[in-house]
Amino acid sequence: MNISKPLMASMLLAAFTIGQGAAVQAASTPDPGDYTALPAGTDLTMLYLQNLRADSTYANGNKVGLPRDLDLNLRLGLLRHVHFMKLGGYTIDPQIIIPFARQTVGLDGSSASGIGDIVVGGTLWTIADLAGGEHLGYSIFITAPTGADKNKGFAISDDRWAADLQVGYIRRLAPNWTVDLIGQTEFYQDRRDTGARKDPLGRAFLHLRYHISQATHIAGSLRYAVGAKETLAGTTLAGSKRDTNITLTWASFVTKQVQVQAQYSQDLQVQNGPRLNMLGVRLLYAY
């Protein structure tokens, strides 16, 4: 599929837009075990380091013929703090997430770096059975347009407010097996600089964990995303998602307070935008 210069520019904008989606959504993407309600008074400080890459981009499910590889490289960091407490007999966990990144796109030689859109929110659990391995929580996360280089295609700044609603359920299936089921819907304000509209995004997650020991687990995850079409004055800037992703996770408490997590993630099917793969680590300190 060969493209004209205007269409190439449109596809680059779509790549930036969906890259932004991958980056900012990473801030509120639930990892295996994230919907575990911990005892009130527990604090978690987490540092995420991720490298996201894409060499090809898609339109309507077809690979776009570019003059050379897209060569999108996003080195993303997230600093996250979570505090567990009681409110009216329920466990909640107010939190803040600060993304930062460096982004390069080899196809057009562009680059950007800095602090991204800050996310605040938390979860309220109506089931919080730590001993029985069953948890049911409802979350809301608000993304504020605070990031740098909003108007230069920076992947972690979108110049719009967003509200992310989630529900997550964890159930122990057997002594060593746990399943996590999570649904997510994100709603977007029109972009403040251009007025571009973005449809809601829906995502569903399935995490299946095998507990090697009390301290260590491995997990396979399946994620499906739909929606998030973006338009401006009747022109489509980024088509709707109908994307499937698989993620492999290893996590272990190396001490009673420190957990190390490693992940590999790969898009299996992409309808519109870049096909991403990700390598990431997360360091967690509990106190």
Backbone hydrogen bonds, N-H to C=O, Kabsch-Sander energy under -0.5 kcal/mol:
donor,donor_aa,acceptor,acceptor_aa,energy
3,I,65,G,-0.5
8,M,4,S,-2.7
9,A,5,K,-2.5
10,S,6,P,-2.0
11,M,7,L,-2.7
12,L,8,M,-2.6
13,L,9,A,-2.3
14,A,10,S,-2.3
15,A,11,M,-2.6
16,F,12,L,-2.6
17,T,13,L,-2.8
18,I,14,A,-3.0
19,G,15,A,-2.4
20,Q,16,F,-2.8
21,G,17,T,-1.9
22,A,18,I,-2.4
23,A,19,G,-2.4
24,V,20,Q,-3.1
25,Q,21,G,-2.2
26,A,22,A,-1.0
27,A,23,A,-0.7
27,A,24,V,-1.1
28,S,24,V,-0.6
28,S,25,Q,-0.9
29,T,25,Q,-0.8
34,D,31,D,-2.3
36,T,33,G,-1.6
37,A,35,Y,-0.5
38,L,36,T,-0.7
41,G,84,F,-3.2
42,T,39,P,-1.7
44,L,82,V,-2.7
45,T,285,Y,-2.3
46,M,80,R,-3.1
47,L,283,L,-2.4
48,Y,78,L,-2.7
49,L,281,V,-2.6
50,Q,76,L,-3.3
51,N,279,L,-2.7
52,L,50,Q,-0.5
52,L,74,L,-2.9
53,R,277,N,-2.4
54,A,72,L,-1.9
58,Y,273,G,-2.2
59,A,62,N,-2.7
61,G,271,Q,-3.3
62,N,59,A,-1.9
64,V,57,T,-2.9
65,G,1,M,-2.7
66,L,64,V,-0.9
70,L,55,D,-2.5
72,L,54,A,-2.9
73,N,71,D,-0.6
73,N,104,T,-2.8
74,L,52,L,-3.0
75,R,73,N,-0.5
75,R,102,R,-2.9
76,L,50,Q,-2.7
76,L,74,L,-0.9
77,G,100,F,-3.5
78,L,48,Y,-2.0
79,L,98,I,-2.4
80,R,46,M,-2.7
80,R,78,L,-0.5
81,H,96,I,-2.2
82,V,44,L,-2.8
83,H,94,P,-2.1
84,F,42,T,-2.9
85,M,92,I,-2.5
87,L,90,Y,-2.7
90,Y,87,L,-1.8
91,T,125,W,-0.6
92,I,85,M,-2.8
93,D,123,T,-1.4
95,Q,121,G,-2.5
96,I,81,H,-1.8
97,I,119,V,-3.0
98,I,79,L,-2.8
100,F,77,G,-2.8
101,A,114,G,-2.1
102,R,75,R,-1.8
103,Q,112,A,-3.3
104,T,73,N,-2.4
105,V,110,S,-2.4
106,G,71,D,-2.5
107,L,70,L,-1.8
108,D,105,V,-0.7
109,G,105,V,-1.4
110,S,105,V,-0.9
112,A,103,Q,-2.1
114,G,101,A,-2.1
116,G,99,P,-3.2
117,D,156,I,-2.6
119,V,97,I,-2.6
120,V,142,I,-2.2
121,G,95,Q,-1.9
122,G,140,I,-1.9
124,L,138,Y,-2.6
125,W,91,T,-2.5
126,T,136,L,-2.2
127,I,136,L,-1.5
129,D,134,E,-2.7
130,L,128,A,-1.0
133,G,129,D,-1.2
134,E,129,D,-1.8
135,H,170,I,-1.9
136,L,127,I,-2.4
137,G,168,G,-2.6
138,Y,124,L,-2.7
139,S,166,Q,-2.7
140,I,122,G,-2.1
141,F,164,D,-2.3
142,I,120,V,-3.4
143,T,162,A,-2.6
144,A,118,I,-2.6
144,A,142,I,-0.5
146,T,144,A,-2.3
148,A,115,I,-2.6
152,K,149,D,-1.6
153,G,150,K,-0.5
154,F,149,D,-1.2
157,S,154,F,-1.7
162,A,143,T,-1.7
163,A,187,F,-2.5
164,D,141,F,-3.2
165,L,163,A,-0.6
165,L,185,T,-3.2
166,Q,139,S,-2.1
167,V,183,G,-2.1
168,G,137,G,-2.6
169,Y,181,L,-2.7
170,I,135,H,-2.7
171,R,179,V,-2.3
172,R,133,G,-0.8
173,L,171,R,-0.6
173,L,177,W,-1.9
174,A,177,W,-1.6
177,W,174,A,-1.2
178,T,209,R,-2.0
179,V,171,R,-2.5
180,D,207,H,-2.8
181,L,169,Y,-2.8
182,I,205,F,-1.9
183,G,167,V,-2.5
184,Q,203,R,-2.5
185,T,165,L,-2.7
186,E,201,L,-2.7
187,F,163,A,-2.9
189,Q,161,W,-2.8
191,R,196,A,-2.5
192,R,159,D,-2.7
195,G,191,R,-1.6
197,R,231,T,-2.8
199,D,229,K,-2.9
201,L,186,E,-2.2
202,G,226,V,-3.0
203,R,184,Q,-2.7
204,A,224,Y,-2.3
205,F,182,I,-2.7
206,L,222,L,-2.1
207,H,180,D,-2.5
208,L,220,G,-2.4
209,R,178,T,-3.1
209,R,207,H,-0.5
210,Y,218,I,-2.9
211,H,176,N,-2.9
212,I,210,Y,-0.9
212,I,216,T,-1.0
213,S,216,T,-1.9
217,H,251,A,-2.5
218,I,210,Y,-2.2
219,A,249,T,-2.4
220,G,208,L,-2.0
221,S,247,T,-2.7
222,L,206,L,-2.3
223,R,245,N,-2.7
224,Y,204,A,-2.3
225,A,243,D,-2.5
226,V,202,G,-2.7
227,G,241,K,-1.7
228,A,200,P,-1.8
230,E,238,A,-2.9
231,T,197,R,-2.4
232,L,235,T,-2.5
235,T,232,L,-2.2
237,L,230,E,-2.7
237,L,235,T,-0.5
238,A,230,E,-1.8
241,K,227,G,-3.3
243,D,225,A,-1.7
244,T,269,Q,-2.0
245,N,223,R,-2.6
246,I,266,Q,-2.3
247,T,221,S,-2.2
248,L,264,Y,-2.8
249,T,219,A,-2.5
250,W,262,A,-2.4
251,A,217,H,-2.5
252,S,260,V,-2.3
253,F,215,A,-2.0
254,V,252,S,-0.9
254,V,258,V,-1.7
255,T,258,V,-1.5
259,Q,257,Q,-0.5
259,Q,284,L,-2.4
260,V,252,S,-2.8
261,Q,282,R,-2.4
262,A,250,W,-2.9
263,Q,280,G,-2.7
264,Y,248,L,-2.0
265,S,278,M,-2.7
266,Q,246,I,-2.6
267,D,276,L,-2.5
268,L,244,T,-2.5
269,Q,244,T,-1.7
273,G,58,Y,-3.0
275,R,56,S,-2.1
276,L,274,P,-0.8
277,N,53,R,-2.0
278,M,265,S,-2.9
279,L,51,N,-1.7
280,G,263,Q,-2.3
281,V,49,L,-2.4
282,R,261,Q,-2.5
283,L,47,L,-2.6
284,L,259,Q,-2.6
284,L,282,R,-0.5
285,Y,45,T,-2.4
286,A,257,Q,-2.7
287,Y,43,D,-2.5
